């Protein structure tokens, strides 16, 4: 029996999720996602012109490795090279532009991934002779959790999501779930995603604001080191608080809630996959 495969549309949503998932719109330096955009041009976008840096082939391969990790498949650098004709890019860029550049797009990337990544299905299953959508969605959720968390505890439909997934494991799980279900699942709150980072930045701004005052009053090194220590402790505290705070909406507290939500949405995840 051949493995289940994701649709091209699902993969494209996944690529978009990788790029934009944890960044507020007002902070993103990328343009709107376009499936037919050139990958190298798109990755070049956030680099300011004054930096005079260009995306290199090693950067592209590093990004491909991130795609392998995110979509849970492995392939050799040779496969990537042959698929996009990247060997020619090193030898003759003009010839590569003529022969291959037009196909160096996110759509072609999605087609490459779609034939290699094994899909997780959320489609209905039979329970006591009756087709049950939530049961199928729950089995898919279980498989996804086991894929992301190797030492996942046993859990049932009534288990609270926060009892199994916290912090980065919840972020990763939610990100994967969003693209698999056609982004039917709402984003996690930005304030929660960025809590530790924003706390660190806030402390750094405070330190910067106090520097002129400390310099004018010749405040000793002990006070400065204490302030650095406060920045460190504040960031750690924010990290811990993020593990404690539940960012999920009231209607999505258990795995049953999540399974019912997925089962009731018309998306590729609950249809029969190829």
QUIRA-V761618 format. One record per backbone hydrogen bond with DSSP energy under -0.5 kcal/mol. NH is the residue of the N-H (numbers start at 0). CO is the residue of the C=O. E is the energy in kcal/mol with one decimal. If there is no record, write none. Layout:
# QUIRA-V761618
NH,CO,E + NH,CO,E
This chain:
# QUIRA-V761618
5,116,-0.6 + 10,6,-2.1 + 11,7,-2.4 + 12,8,-1.9 + 13,9,-2.1 + 14,10,-2.6 + 15,11,-2.3 + 16,12,-2.2 + 17,13,-2.2 + 18,14,-1.8 + 19,15,-2.5 + 20,16,-2.3 + 22,19,-1.4 + 26,23,-1.6 + 27,23,-1.3 + 36,33,-2.0 + 38,103,-2.5 + 41,37,-2.2 + 42,38,-2.5 + 43,39,-1.3 + 44,40,-1.0 + 44,41,-0.7 + 46,43,-1.6 + 47,45,-0.6 + 50,47,-1.3 + 51,48,-1.6 + 59,55,-1.8 + 60,56,-2.4 + 61,57,-2.1 + 62,58,-2.0 + 63,59,-2.2 + 64,60,-2.2 + 65,61,-1.6 + 66,62,-1.7 + 67,63,-2.1 + 68,64,-2.2 + 69,65,-2.5 + 70,66,-2.5 + 71,67,-0.7 + 72,67,-2.0 + 79,75,-1.5 + 80,76,-2.6 + 81,77,-2.8 + 82,78,-2.2 + 83,79,-2.1 + 84,80,-0.7 + 85,80,-2.0 + 86,80,-0.5 + 87,84,-0.8 + 88,84,-0.8 + 89,85,-1.2 + 90,86,-1.0 + 91,87,-3.6 + 95,91,-2.2 + 96,92,-2.6 + 97,93,-1.7 + 98,94,-2.3 + 99,95,-3.0 + 100,95,-1.8 + 102,99,-1.9 + 103,100,-1.6 + 104,102,-2.0 + 105,36,-1.1 + 106,34,-2.2 + 108,104,-1.9 + 109,105,-2.6 + 110,106,-1.9 + 111,107,-2.0 + 112,108,-2.4 + 113,109,-2.6 + 114,110,-1.0 + 115,112,-1.9 + 116,112,-2.9 + 117,71,-0.5 + 118,3,-2.7 + 120,118,-0.5 + 121,268,-2.0 + 123,269,-0.6 + 124,131,-1.7 + 126,129,-3.3 + 129,126,-1.4 + 131,124,-3.4 + 135,131,-1.5 + 136,132,-2.4 + 137,133,-2.4 + 138,134,-2.2 + 139,135,-1.9 + 140,136,-2.2 + 141,137,-2.6 + 142,138,-2.2 + 143,139,-2.4 + 144,140,-2.6 + 145,141,-2.3 + 146,142,-2.0 + 147,143,-2.1 + 148,144,-2.7 + 149,147,-0.5 + 151,148,-1.4 + 158,155,-1.5 + 160,252,-2.5 + 162,159,-1.4 + 163,159,-0.6 + 163,160,-1.5 + 164,160,-2.7 + 168,165,-1.4 + 169,165,-0.8 + 170,166,-2.0 + 171,167,-2.7 + 172,168,-2.1 + 173,169,-2.8 + 174,170,-2.3 + 175,171,-2.3 + 176,172,-2.5 + 177,173,-2.0 + 178,174,-1.4 + 179,175,-2.1 + 180,176,-1.8 + 181,178,-1.3 + 182,177,-4.5 + 183,180,-0.8 + 192,188,-2.0 + 193,189,-2.5 + 194,191,-0.9 + 197,193,-3.2 + 198,194,-1.8 + 199,195,-2.1 + 200,196,-2.6 + 201,197,-2.6 + 202,198,-2.3 + 203,199,-2.2 + 204,200,-2.4 + 205,201,-2.2 + 206,202,-2.7 + 207,203,-2.6 + 208,204,-2.4 + 209,205,-2.0 + 210,206,-1.2 + 211,207,-0.6 + 213,209,-2.9 + 214,210,-2.5 + 215,211,-2.3 + 216,212,-1.6 + 217,214,-0.9 + 218,213,-2.4 + 223,219,-1.4 + 224,220,-2.9 + 225,221,-2.1 + 226,222,-2.1 + 227,223,-2.2 + 228,224,-2.3 + 229,225,-2.0 + 230,226,-2.1 + 231,227,-2.2 + 232,228,-2.8 + 233,229,-2.9 + 234,230,-2.1 + 235,231,-2.2 + 236,232,-2.7 + 237,233,-2.2 + 238,234,-2.1 + 239,235,-2.3 + 240,236,-2.9 + 241,237,-2.2 + 242,238,-1.0 + 242,239,-0.5 + 243,239,-1.1 + 244,240,-3.2 + 246,244,-0.7 + 251,248,-2.2 + 254,158,-1.9 + 255,156,-2.5 + 257,253,-1.7 + 258,254,-2.5 + 259,255,-2.6 + 260,256,-2.0 + 261,257,-2.4 + 262,258,-2.6 + 263,259,-1.8 + 264,261,-1.4 + 266,264,-1.1 + 269,266,-1.3 + 270,266,-0.6 + 270,267,-0.8
